[in-house]
């Protein structure tokens, strides 16, 4: 797709009945980041990333949630769509990849969808619109809608790309949220394994996207590693440890059920089971 941009819609969800939360689905944390962060990240790491990304959201959305992404994100206030958005970007590009902020879309779907005809769209598990391709006129129509991806059937009237559905998930329930957690966990763990880390039971761990683990380290089942944690090389993280915003050196052995928070563990240290550090 030439001369195109991405538009991520995060429309107001003050009371989200399906997910039963005061927090909108797209702001629920997954692997240390809001769900919408993962939506934007998928766009930035796709094989053919867009030249521009527009994030349409309400005034209560923190404007620093994408600060760790080395990609310029333009915020557009949802309450000013009719007055400002059209002039801001709808006339600057020929085509737009539109994605729901509460959708977990894999980079592979982005790379494929951008080359599809205008009107093509990805369906969710219940047939809802997760993302699609619009031209300028279609985007202008969407910008006038209160909930564009729920009421934009006329814009996305082209081919329903069901083959892309496994690459996308719209989070509307707690079950969807659990599935999204598992998908992101698998991505994070796979990347660490490819970098030389051993996981005894990968599906049992929780690892945030900001975590760094050195090669030849071993992670046992039930481990939770959060925040900006760094773990050195040849370190053993025993079963059911929880580590938060900490530095753990190389050659360390945590023998299990350890709790570390905002602390440092020197190289080649050994912590017996149930030892806690830095939690006070």
SEKOL-521163 format. One line per field, with one value per atom (N, C-alpha, C): residue number from 1; residue in three letters; x, y, z. Coordinates in steps of 0.001 Angstrom, whole numbers. Atoms other than C-alpha are relative to their C-alpha. Layout:
N
seq = c(NUM:...)
type = c(ALA:...)
x = c(X:...)
y = c(Y:...)
z = c(Z:...)
//
This chain:
280
seq = c(1:1:1:2:2:2:3:3:3:4:4:4:5:5:5:6:6:6:7:7:7:8:8:8:9:9:9:10:10:10:11:11:11:12:12:12:13:13:13:14:14:14:15:15:15:16:16:16:17:17:17:18:18:18:19:19:19:20:20:20:21:21:21:22:22:22:23:23:23:24:24:24:25:25:25:26:26:26:27:27:27:28:28:28:29:29:29:30:30:30:31:31:31:32:32:32:33:33:33:34:34:34:35:35:35:36:36:36:37:37:37:38:38:38:39:39:39:40:40:40:41:41:41:42:42:42:43:43:43:44:44:44:45:45:45:46:46:46:47:47:47:48:48:48:49:49:49:50:50:50:51:51:51:52:52:52:53:53:53:54:54:54:55:55:55:56:56:56:57:57:57:58:58:58:59:59:59:60:60:60:61:61:61:62:62:62:63:63:63:64:64:64:65:65:65:66:66:66:67:67:67:68:68:68:69:69:69:70:70:70:71:71:71:72:72:72:73:73:73:74:74:74:75:75:75:76:76:76:77:77:77:78:78:78:79:79:79:80:80:80:81:81:81:82:82:82:83:83:83:84:84:84:85:85:85:86:86:86:87:87:87:88:88:88:89:89:89:90:90:90:91:91:91:92:92:92:93:93:93:94:94:94:95:95:95:96:96:96:97:97:97:98:98:98:99:99:99:100:100:100:101:101:101:102:102:102:103:103:103:104:104:104:105:105:105:106:106:106:107:107:107:108:108:108:109:109:109:110:110:110:111:111:111:112:112:112:113:113:113:114:114:114:115:115:115:116:116:116:117:117:117:118:118:118:119:119:119:120:120:120:121:121:121:122:122:122:123:123:123:124:124:124:125:125:125:126:126:126:127:127:127:128:128:128:129:129:129:130:130:130:131:131:131:132:132:132:133:133:133:134:134:134:135:135:135:136:136:136:137:137:137:138:138:138:139:139:139:140:140:140:141:141:141:142:142:142:143:143:143:144:144:144:145:145:145:146:146:146:147:147:147:148:148:148:149:149:149:150:150:150:151:151:151:152:152:152:153:153:153:154:154:154:155:155:155:156:156:156:157:157:157:158:158:158:159:159:159:160:160:160:161:161:161:162:162:162:163:163:163:164:164:164:165:165:165:166:166:166:167:167:167:168:168:168:169:169:169:170:170:170:171:171:171:172:172:172:173:173:173:174:174:174:175:175:175:176:176:176:177:177:177:178:178:178:179:179:179:180:180:180:181:181:181:182:182:182:183:183:183:184:184:184:185:185:185:186:186:186:187:187:187:188:188:188:189:189:189:190:190:190:191:191:191:192:192:192:193:193:193:194:194:194:195:195:195:196:196:196:197:197:197:198:198:198:199:199:199:200:200:200:201:201:201:202:202:202:203:203:203:204:204:204:205:205:205:206:206:206:207:207:207:208:208:208:209:209:209:210:210:210:211:211:211:212:212:212:213:213:213:214:214:214:215:215:215:216:216:216:217:217:217:218:218:218:219:219:219:220:220:220:221:221:221:222:222:222:223:223:223:224:224:224:225:225:225:226:226:226:227:227:227:228:228:228:229:229:229:230:230:230:231:231:231:232:232:232:233:233:233:234:234:234:235:235:235:236:236:236:237:237:237:238:238:238:239:239:239:240:240:240:241:241:241:242:242:242:243:243:243:244:244:244:245:245:245:246:246:246:247:247:247:248:248:248:249:249:249:250:250:250:251:251:251:252:252:252:253:253:253:254:254:254:255:255:255:256:256:256:257:257:257:258:258:258:259:259:259:260:260:260:261:261:261:262:262:262:263:263:263:264:264:264:265:265:265:266:266:266:267:267:267:268:268:268:269:269:269:270:270:270:271:271:271:272:272:272:273:273:273:274:274:274:275:275:275:276:276:276:277:277:277:278:278:278:279:279:279:280:280:280)
type = c(UNK:UNK:UNK:UNK:UNK:UNK:UNK:UNK:UNK:UNK:UNK:UNK:UNK:UNK:UNK:UNK:UNK:UNK:UNK:UNK:UNK:UNK:UNK:UNK:UNK:UNK:UNK:UNK:UNK:UNK:UNK:UNK:UNK:UNK:UNK:UNK:UNK:UNK:UNK:UNK:UNK:UNK:UNK:UNK:UNK:UNK:UNK:UNK:UNK:UNK:UNK:UNK:UNK:UNK:UNK:UNK:UNK:UNK:UNK:UNK:UNK:UNK:UNK:UNK:UNK:UNK:UNK:UNK:UNK:UNK:UNK:UNK:UNK:UNK:UNK:UNK:UNK:UNK:UNK:UNK:UNK:UNK:UNK:UNK:UNK:UNK:UNK:UNK:UNK:UNK:UNK:UNK:UNK:UNK:UNK:UNK:UNK:UNK:UNK:UNK:UNK:UNK:UNK:UNK:UNK:UNK:UNK:UNK:UNK:UNK:UNK:UNK:UNK:UNK:UNK:UNK:UNK:UNK:UNK:UNK:UNK:UNK:UNK:UNK:UNK:UNK:UNK:UNK:UNK:UNK:UNK:UNK:UNK:UNK:UNK:UNK:UNK:UNK:UNK:UNK:UNK:UNK:UNK:UNK:UNK:UNK:UNK:UNK:UNK:UNK:UNK:UNK:UNK:UNK:UNK:UNK:UNK:UNK:UNK:UNK:UNK:UNK:UNK:UNK:UNK:UNK:UNK:UNK:UNK:UNK:UNK:UNK:UNK:UNK:UNK:UNK:UNK:UNK:UNK:UNK:UNK:UNK:UNK:UNK:UNK:UNK:UNK:UNK:UNK:UNK:UNK:UNK:UNK:UNK:UNK:UNK:UNK:UNK:UNK:UNK:UNK:UNK:UNK:UNK:UNK:UNK:UNK:UNK:UNK:UNK:UNK:UNK:UNK:UNK:UNK:UNK:UNK:UNK:UNK:UNK:UNK:UNK:UNK:UNK:UNK:UNK:UNK:UNK:UNK:UNK:UNK:UNK:UNK:UNK:UNK:UNK:UNK:UNK:UNK:UNK:UNK:UNK:UNK:UNK:UNK:UNK:UNK:UNK:UNK:UNK:UNK:UNK:UNK:UNK:UNK:UNK:UNK:UNK:UNK:UNK:UNK:UNK:UNK:UNK:UNK:UNK:UNK:UNK:UNK:UNK:UNK:UNK:UNK:UNK:UNK:UNK:UNK:UNK:UNK:UNK:UNK:UNK:UNK:UNK:UNK:UNK:UNK:UNK:UNK:UNK:UNK:UNK:UNK:UNK:UNK:UNK:UNK:UNK:UNK:UNK:UNK:UNK:UNK:UNK:UNK:UNK:UNK:UNK:UNK:UNK:UNK:UNK:UNK:UNK:UNK:UNK:UNK:UNK:UNK:UNK:UNK:UNK:UNK:UNK:UNK:UNK:UNK:UNK:UNK:UNK:UNK:UNK:UNK:UNK:UNK:UNK:UNK:UNK:UNK:UNK:UNK:UNK:UNK:UNK:UNK:UNK:UNK:UNK:UNK:UNK:UNK:UNK:UNK:UNK:UNK:UNK:UNK:UNK:UNK:UNK:UNK:UNK:UNK:UNK:UNK:UNK:UNK:UNK:UNK:UNK:UNK:UNK:UNK:UNK:UNK:UNK:UNK:UNK:UNK:UNK:UNK:UNK:UNK:UNK:UNK:UNK:UNK:UNK:UNK:UNK:UNK:UNK:UNK:UNK:UNK:UNK:UNK:UNK:UNK:UNK:UNK:UNK:UNK:UNK:UNK:UNK:UNK:UNK:UNK:UNK:UNK:UNK:UNK:UNK:UNK:UNK:UNK:UNK:UNK:UNK:UNK:UNK:UNK:UNK:UNK:UNK:UNK:UNK:UNK:UNK:UNK:UNK:UNK:UNK:UNK:UNK:UNK:UNK:UNK:UNK:UNK:UNK:UNK:UNK:UNK:UNK:UNK:UNK:UNK:UNK:UNK:UNK:UNK:UNK:UNK:UNK:UNK:UNK:UNK:UNK:UNK:UNK:UNK:UNK:UNK:UNK:UNK:UNK:UNK:UNK:UNK:UNK:UNK:UNK:UNK:UNK:UNK:UNK:UNK:UNK:UNK:UNK:UNK:UNK:UNK:UNK:UNK:UNK:UNK:UNK:UNK:UNK:UNK:UNK:UNK:UNK:UNK:UNK:UNK:UNK:UNK:UNK:UNK:UNK:UNK:UNK:UNK:UNK:UNK:UNK:UNK:UNK:UNK:UNK:UNK:UNK:UNK:UNK:UNK:UNK:UNK:UNK:UNK:UNK:UNK:UNK:UNK:UNK:UNK:UNK:UNK:UNK:UNK:UNK:UNK:UNK:UNK:UNK:UNK:UNK:UNK:UNK:UNK:UNK:UNK:UNK:UNK:UNK:UNK:UNK:UNK:UNK:UNK:UNK:UNK:UNK:UNK:UNK:UNK:UNK:UNK:UNK:UNK:UNK:UNK:UNK:UNK:UNK:UNK:UNK:UNK:UNK:UNK:UNK:UNK:UNK:UNK:UNK:UNK:UNK:UNK:UNK:UNK:UNK:UNK:UNK:UNK:UNK:UNK:UNK:UNK:UNK:UNK:UNK:UNK:UNK:UNK:UNK:UNK:UNK:UNK:UNK:UNK:UNK:UNK:UNK:UNK:UNK:UNK:UNK:UNK:UNK:UNK:UNK:UNK:UNK:UNK:UNK:UNK:UNK:UNK:UNK:UNK:UNK:UNK:UNK:UNK:UNK:UNK:UNK:UNK:UNK:UNK:UNK:UNK:UNK:UNK:UNK:UNK:UNK:UNK:UNK:UNK:UNK:UNK:UNK:UNK:UNK:UNK:UNK:UNK:UNK:UNK:UNK:UNK:UNK:UNK:UNK:UNK:UNK:UNK:UNK:UNK:UNK:UNK:UNK:UNK:UNK:UNK:UNK:UNK:UNK:UNK:UNK:UNK:UNK:UNK:UNK:UNK:UNK:UNK:UNK:UNK:UNK:UNK:UNK:UNK:UNK:UNK:UNK:UNK:UNK:UNK:UNK:UNK:UNK:UNK:UNK:UNK:UNK:UNK:UNK:UNK:UNK:UNK:UNK:UNK:UNK:UNK:UNK:UNK:UNK:UNK:UNK:UNK:UNK:UNK:UNK:UNK:UNK:UNK:UNK:UNK:UNK:UNK:UNK:UNK:UNK:UNK:UNK:UNK:UNK:UNK:UNK:UNK:UNK:UNK:UNK:UNK:UNK:UNK:UNK:UNK:UNK:UNK:UNK:UNK:UNK:UNK:UNK:UNK:UNK:UNK:UNK:UNK:UNK:UNK:UNK:UNK:UNK:UNK:UNK:UNK:UNK:UNK:UNK:UNK:UNK:UNK:UNK:UNK:UNK:UNK:UNK:UNK:UNK:UNK:UNK:UNK:UNK:UNK:UNK:UNK:UNK:UNK:UNK:UNK:UNK:UNK:UNK:UNK:UNK:UNK:UNK:UNK:UNK:UNK:UNK:UNK:UNK:UNK:UNK:UNK:UNK:UNK:UNK:UNK:UNK:UNK:UNK:UNK:UNK:UNK:UNK:UNK:UNK:UNK:UNK:UNK:UNK:UNK:UNK:UNK:UNK:UNK:UNK:UNK:UNK:UNK:UNK:UNK:UNK:UNK:UNK:UNK:UNK:UNK:UNK:UNK:UNK)
x = c(858:0:887:-761:1437:-856:683:570:-1140:1011:-1235:416:-253:-1516:-840:766:-2776:-790:867:-5652:-493:419:-6278:-1097:1153:-9718:-113:241:-10020:-1163:1170:-13547:-393:334:-15053:-701:630:-15935:-62:26:-16677:-567:585:-18861:-11:-128:-17760:-661:769:-20452:604:-497:-18952:1223:-1218:-15594:-171:317:-17210:1132:-1094:-14676:-243:36:-14512:1085:-1103:-11335:-349:257:-11813:879:-736:-10721:1387:-1281:-7941:1066:-978:-6277:377:-365:-6138:1443:-1425:-2500:227:-448:-927:1510:-1464:2732:631:-579:3362:-341:392:1745:-1512:1429:-1840:-222:319:-3540:230:-156:-3531:1474:-1438:279:390:-317:450:-581:583:-1890:927:-897:402:1340:-1294:3545:-38:124:2273:134:-130:2023:1454:-1359:5540:1008:-969:7241:-409:418:5333:1061:-994:7342:-34:151:5974:-761:692:5175:-535:582:2978:889:-767:4576:-562:618:2130:-1036:999:-9:-789:890:-3019:-780:693:-4466:-1150:1201:-8035:-520:344:-8884:-633:620:-10767:1028:-929:-9241:652:-539:-8608:1137:-1056:-6049:1364:-1340:-2466:747:-681:-399:1431:-1371:2812:72:3:1774:816:-800:3746:1414:-1294:6874:1168:-1112:9009:-7:1:8074:707:-760:10555:-732:836:7781:-947:891:5819:-1476:1427:2196:-740:781:-278:-1326:1270:-3092:-1030:1115:-6448:-1137:1091:-9107:-1295:1219:-12207:-1142:1120:-14514:82:-161:-13144:133:-179:-13315:-609:704:-15864:677:-583:-14064:1447:-1428:-10404:567:-678:-9684:77:1:-10700:1114:-1040:-8450:1386:-1292:-5711:696:-684:-5079:-832:808:-8038:305:-297:-6931:1448:-1436:-3221:378:-342:-3354:-1111:977:-5062:-770:640:-5774:422:-228:-5960:-228:211:-5498:-603:735:-8066:-50:-55:-7698:-668:594:-9693:1102:-1039:-7517:-106:187:-8993:284:-323:-7811:1474:-1378:-4656:278:-262:-3374:1467:-1386:-241:608:-650:2324:-249:245:1705:-1317:1287:-1916:115:-214:-811:653:-746:1646:-869:861:-1023:-1176:1229:-4032:218:-213:-2444:-34:18:-2309:-1353:1324:-5974:-813:838:-8670:-725:778:-10504:-1319:1211:-13405:245:-323:-11633:97:-31:-11871:212:-237:-10919:-1159:1063:-13776:548:-323:-13553:-750:619:-14827:-1518:1454:-18378:-431:323:-18218:192:-215:-17346:1218:-1107:-14940:1192:-1224:-11434:892:-796:-9686:-391:349:-10034:730:-633:-8936:-1052:939:-10659:732:-570:-10089:-348:246:-10331:-1463:1430:-14093:-528:432:-14576:458:-488:-12405:-797:802:-14306:-1354:1278:-17519:175:-258:-16002:201:-281:-14870:-1260:1263:-18489:-793:751:-19548:482:-357:-19632:846:-732:-18407:297:-213:-16858:99:-211:-15850:-1170:1231:-19249:-1100:1064:-21317:493:-580:-19014:-140:183:-20436:-46:77:-21087:1396:-1371:-17414:738:-666:-16174:-986:979:-18483:646:-706:-15790:193:-233:-14301:310:-251:-14393:1174:-1202:-10874:63:45:-11613:1333:-1299:-8158:941:-805:-6733:-472:596:-8981:915:-904:-6423:1111:-1056:-4041:-518:585:-6411:-990:927:-8421:-485:547:-10769:-401:243:-10900:-1268:1258:-14448:-437:359:-14653:1269:-1152:-12409:644:-562:-11997:905:-845:-10689:1299:-1177:-8328:1004:-884:-6948:700:-598:-6390:1081:-987:-4604:1256:-1154:-2353:849:-731:-1427:748:-652:-664:1235:-1146:1596:1087:-983:3269:792:-681:4038:995:-923:5586:1252:-1125:7766:913:-796:8900:727:-646:9596:1214:-1135:11816:1162:-1062:13750:648:-568:14160:902:-825:15476:1317:-1218:18015:855:-842:19273:-441:520:17058:-809:753:15639:-1183:1199:12065:-437:365:11187:-1447:1409:7431:-497:257:6905:-1415:1379:3120:-384:327:3300:558:-663:5291:-735:499:4383:1212:-1180:7027:-426:323:6646:904:-764:7844:1300:-1215:10470:1082:-941:12255:1146:-1176:15794:626:-595:17299:1180:-1204:20810:-30:-14:21625:475:-311:21968:-577:751:19726:-1164:1071:17012:-1128:1174:13495:-926:841:11449:-1490:1455:7630:-496:675:5397:684:-756:7850:-745:574:6561:1111:-1044:9008:-617:752:7670:872:-624:8612:1301:-1291:12119:1036:-903:13864:1066:-1110:17274:610:-601:18657:1207:-1243:22207:38:-202:23620:208:-243:23726:-588:708:21272:-1187:1112:18691:-1073:1147:15276:-900:710:13679:-1507:1460:9982:-703:927:7315:669:-595:9648:-771:559:8296:1053:-1053:10718:-573:596:9674:1059:-895:11846:1315:-1225:15055:1130:-1190:18583:540:-530:19744:1231:-1260:23356:126:-295:24982:436:-399:25517:-766:812:22808:-903:982:20605:-1064:1148:17176:-668:389:16115:-1511:1442:12390:-802:954:9469:605:-614:11616:-811:698:10100:1018:-950:12299:-717:616:11149:933:-828:13214:1311:-1229:16443:1021:-1076:19741:567:-618:21259:1348:-1357:25021:257:-403:26694:318:-284:26908:-589:675:24673:-962:967:22468:-1029:1086:19082:-757:729:17521:-1497:1440:13807:-652:856:11325:716:-673:13970:-647:629:12446:980:-886:14363:-716:439:13371:-1473:1457:9644:-517:449:9503:169)
y = c(-1193:0:1233:-1241:3385:1131:-1172:6708:-408:477:5092:315:-221:5572:-973:857:3582:870:-707:4755:-1004:880:3135:707:-579:3820:-549:370:3788:844:-790:5080:-245:11:5733:-1289:1185:2707:192:-308:4252:-1164:1160:1321:-1153:1094:-1805:-1244:1100:-4364:-1373:1360:-7433:-348:299:-7126:288:-267:-5955:743:-778:-3248:1477:-1452:494:449:-305:370:-476:455:286:-1187:1216:-2979:323:-278:-1314:515:-444:-34:-1083:1074:-3356:-416:327:-4277:-1448:1319:-7222:51:66:-8089:1360:-1269:-4726:1194:-1101:-2601:-52:44:-1538:-765:746:-3643:836:-841:-690:174:-72:-512:-1131:1151:-3976:182:-290:-2856:916:-939:60:-662:666:-2041:-914:888:-4558:776:-833:-1725:407:-525:-448:-1068:1058:-3850:-856:736:-5080:131:-12:-5840:1305:-1272:-2656:976:-885:-220:1244:-1194:2793:1219:-1229:6207:877:-800:7644:-855:693:6296:1038:-909:8178:-795:657:7208:888:-772:8397:-484:415:8389:1150:-990:10189:776:-881:12889:-637:615:10534:-975:951:8414:635:-551:8959:197:-288:10594:-520:519:8825:-1512:1463:5210:-584:494:4967:567:-671:6763:-931:916:3621:-591:417:3069:1071:-975:4715:269:-277:5785:1129:-1117:9063:-404:293:8534:1319:-1235:11365:-267:117:11655:926:-792:12867:-103:62:13800:-508:586:11698:994:-940:14553:1082:-1043:16739:-575:651:14314:790:-661:16168:1303:-1310:19492:-72:-52:18540:-1156:1177:15008:-14:54:15319:854:-882:18271:-411:371:16744:-1075:1070:13579:-697:751:12290:389:-448:14331:-265:123:13525:-1341:1334:9839:-573:614:7714:-1130:1158:4689:-81:90:3803:-1431:1240:674:381:-365:1020:-1203:1092:-1075:431:-239:-1314:-79:-25:-380:-1176:1153:-3302:-1310:1199:-5717:-312:461:-7755:-539:336:-7847:-336:394:-9691:753:-703:-7979:-651:690:-10647:437:-459:-9495:1397:-1355:-5888:-49:81:-6821:-482:529:-8722:920:-759:-6497:1295:-1301:-3279:-93:160:-4702:-470:453:-5768:1162:-1055:-3846:805:-845:-957:-703:654:-2295:-1361:1291:-5525:152:-106:-6327:-1353:1196:-8832:-163:225:-10373:-569:614:-11171:-1301:1301:-14375:64:-141:-12996:753:-686:-11411:1491:-1437:-7935:413:-516:-5722:273:-202:-5932:1039:-949:-3985:-72:0:-3043:1087:-978:-923:965:-1047:2388:1020:-1134:5177:1280:-1257:8869:239:-208:9026:-920:934:5928:419:-443:7289:1192:-1153:10560:-435:519:8569:-621:618:6593:1047:-1039:9787:673:-587:10902:-943:994:7724:-52:87:7333:-1245:1249:3734:-581:282:3392:-1470:1378:-262:-907:762:-1387:393:-499:726:313:-355:994:-1051:1073:-1879:511:-536:387:300:-282:1405:-1308:1288:-2164:-1003:845:-3769:-936:856:-5588:-1390:1393:-9020:-147:329:-10468:-979:821:-11816:-919:953:-14774:-704:650:-16172:802:-821:-13259:-104:25:-13978:-623:536:-16221:967:-971:-13253:1206:-1151:-10911:-464:309:-10932:1305:-1172:-8235:-386:308:-8187:697:-547:-7718:-684:740:-10285:-373:444:-11577:-1235:1162:-14798:456:-567:-12735:536:-575:-10974:-1084:1115:-14291:-543:455:-15374:970:-1008:-12089:-115:200:-12621:-1169:1187:-16082:266:-279:-14825:871:-886:-12024:-739:794:-14338:-902:889:-16772:763:-794:-14011:359:-430:-12743:-1176:1170:-16215:-563:494:-17305:836:-877:-14275:-253:271:-15024:-1359:1314:-18696:75:-162:-17694:707:-698:-15514:-833:887:-18482:-283:254:-18687:-1296:1246:-22044:188:10:-22274:-1450:1389:-25576:-264:137:-25046:1381:-1371:-21936:493:-448:-21878:350:-261:-21491:1318:-1209:-18237:1251:-1318:-14546:917:-822:-12267:1300:-1292:-8533:278:-282:-7090:751:-745:-4939:-829:872:-7923:-422:460:-8826:-1167:1180:-12282:-451:396:-13367:-1446:1349:-16478:-1041:1148:-19889:107:-30:-18834:-982:994:-21287:537:-493:-20308:-1181:1125:-22873:375:-276:-23199:952:-866:-20660:1321:-1235:-17751:1200:-1263:-14167:1052:-1032:-11465:1245:-1186:-7921:1242:-1318:-4361:-3:-140:-3337:-848:943:-6416:-482:544:-7523:-1167:1200:-11002:-372:278:-11964:-1366:1276:-14991:-1126:1218:-18560:93:-135:-17714:-953:925:-20169:670:-557:-18797:-1171:1180:-21513:149:4:-22422:1052:-904:-19877:1228:-1273:-16890:1162:-1224:-13372:1095:-1011:-10637:1256:-1245:-6985:1094:-1160:-4107:-211:339:-5754:-340:425:-6518:-1243:1274:-10110:-320:175:-10833:-1322:1234:-13658:-1083:1108:-17094:-92:-12:-16512:-1229:1066:-19289:422:-209:-18518:-1359:1397:-21815:-221:176:-21149:792:-712:-19202:1281:-1260:-16071:1178:-1227:-12585:1130:-1103:-9753:1207:-1212:-6172:1183:-1206:-3075:-259:371:-4746:-518:560:-6087:-1239:1226:-9560:-138:17:-9777:-1278:1151:-12144:-1200:1286:-15812:-145:136:-15285:-1188:1089:-18121:418:-302:-17433:-1284:1183:-20231:194:-140:-20971:949:-907:-18349:1267:-1258:-15614:1143:-1182:-12171:1169:-1143:-9054:1222:-1273:-5438:263:-160:-5804:1013:-943:-3415:1426)
z = c(0:0:0:43:-999:537:-539:654:934:-933:3566:1433:-1414:7298:812:-902:10282:969:-939:12471:1032:-1084:15862:779:-675:17336:1422:-1401:21134:495:-347:21547:1449:-1426:24970:407:-580:27089:1517:-1427:30483:807:-664:31446:-1003:960:29584:569:-587:30390:-259:223:28672:848:-746:30435:1496:-1401:33710:709:-563:34481:-227:206:34987:-968:904:32904:-1405:1365:29116:-361:359:27549:-544:647:25553:964:-992:28759:999:-925:30588:-247:172:31250:-405:442:29453:-129:44:30014:267:-414:31642:-865:874:28920:-218:343:28100:-1301:1217:25446:-1247:1187:23037:-362:299:23351:-938:848:21812:-1405:1314:18999:-804:676:18180:-313:206:18598:-1214:1159:16040:-1299:1193:13527:-241:159:14199:-388:301:13854:-1189:1190:10794:-1095:1076:7666:-788:704:6082:898:-942:8941:-682:615:8179:211:-193:7692:1113:-1061:10233:723:-805:13085:784:-723:14503:1033:-1101:17869:450:-337:18398:1342:-1355:22091:763:-859:24826:808:-714:27043:1221:-1218:29976:-268:335:28117:267:-245:29406:-1310:1269:26685:-30:-38:27734:-160:28:27176:-1146:1123:23932:16:-39:25113:-289:234:24877:-1403:1398:21239:-819:803:18871:-1305:1161:16540:377:-339:16413:-89:-56:17477:165:-81:16853:701:-713:19403:-636:515:18105:1010:-983:20709:-624:560:20117:-40:-62:21117:-1062:1010:18323:-1406:1293:15425:-1141:1094:13354:-394:273:13678:-497:242:13495:-817:534:12336:-1516:1457:8713:-580:490:8137:445:-541:10231:-831:721:8258:-1067:959:6226:-1442:1359:3215:-400:275:3487:-619:458:2576:-866:898:-43:679:-634:2127:1467:-1434:5797:487:-723:7844:1347:-1206:10627:929:-974:13791:1293:-1305:17000:1062:-1031:20001:951:-873:21943:-716:775:19263:114:10:19555:-1398:1400:15966:-165:207:14967:-1179:1115:12727:-1349:1272:10073:-616:513:9780:-579:503:9355:-1369:1254:6620:-1151:1059:4697:-312:197:5237:-767:638:4001:-1519:1451:469:-537:423:407:-569:576:-1526:1078:-912:132:337:-457:2190:617:-601:3196:1514:-1458:6895:658:-795:9604:976:-983:11594:1303:-1275:15290:164:-219:16859:-104:80:16913:-1259:1242:13464:50:-102:14749:-819:801:12808:915:-771:14244:-672:763:11491:-1457:1406:7864:-763:883:4923:-513:446:4111:-858:733:1630:761:-698:2528:298:-203:2058:1098:-1024:4175:1380:-1298:6955:504:-429:6985:530:-495:7394:1380:-1295:10272:1088:-990:12001:513:-431:12225:905:-764:14053:1437:-1417:17827:275:-190:17676:-1384:1429:14186:-374:395:14211:357:-242:15478:-968:874:13106:-1405:1295:10098:-1074:983:8068:-1429:1362:5078:-545:426:4984:-294:177:5421:-589:682:2900:-1010:950:932:540:-358:1396:1483:-1398:4898:38:45:5392:1214:-1103:7629:199:-143:6917:885:-892:8912:1444:-1334:11915:1059:-1026:13702:398:-276:13561:768:-686:15401:1056:-1079:18621:604:-673:19903:1413:-1404:23693:466:-523:24943:1284:-1208:27771:757:-787:30545:-628:695:28562:-1145:1057:25615:596:-644:28009:375:-338:29226:-1248:1254:25619:-475:391:24888:853:-881:27925:-500:444:26644:-1305:1288:23126:173:-220:24349:764:-742:26860:-938:941:24058:-862:816:21942:794:-823:24813:301:-361:25876:-1220:1220:22295:-357:305:21734:959:-969:24942:-254:304:24030:-1228:1197:20604:315:-421:22448:950:-782:24479:1415:-1340:27588:-9:-124:28758:935:-828:30072:167:-250:31737:-402:351:31286:-443:462:29115:259:-136:29396:1428:-1405:33191:518:-482:33383:-447:383:33213:-104:244:31684:-674:612:30973:-1200:1221:27668:285:-321:29421:661:-704:31008:-920:743:29900:771:-617:30587:-850:709:29654:-466:583:27628:1014:-845:29259:1404:-1251:32126:-111:-39:33206:871:-710:34268:263:-397:36209:-52:88:36213:1087:-958:37907:273:-235:37652:-575:448:37368:41:78:36189:-606:384:35938:-86:60:35101:-770:666:34075:729:-668:35444:-978:783:34164:752:-576:34797:-847:713:33895:-645:674:32127:1004:-777:33480:1410:-1272:36252:21:-160:37576:848:-712:38562:379:-463:40661:-53:157:40781:850:-691:41722:603:-416:42105:-627:570:41625:123:54:40568:-646:479:40116:-20:121:38833:748:-717:40018:-970:760:38840:662:-490:39220:-833:701:38335:-736:717:36388:981:-852:37870:1299:-1220:40480:23:-150:41842:1010:-881:43256:136:-161:44742:70:116:44623:1006:-839:46025:589:-432:46301:-506:390:46183:24:124:44915:-592:531:44392:211:-72:43580:751:-695:44639:-996:827:43317:679:-491:43675:-701:570:43188:-812:798:40736:893:-627:41802:1400:-1291:44832:-34:-141:46111:1043:-923:47694:308:-419:49695:-241:224:49217:1002:-774:50493:483:-348:50924:-753:596:50277:98:31:49291:-582:535:48836:-8:63:49481:1007:-1022:52456:-475)
//
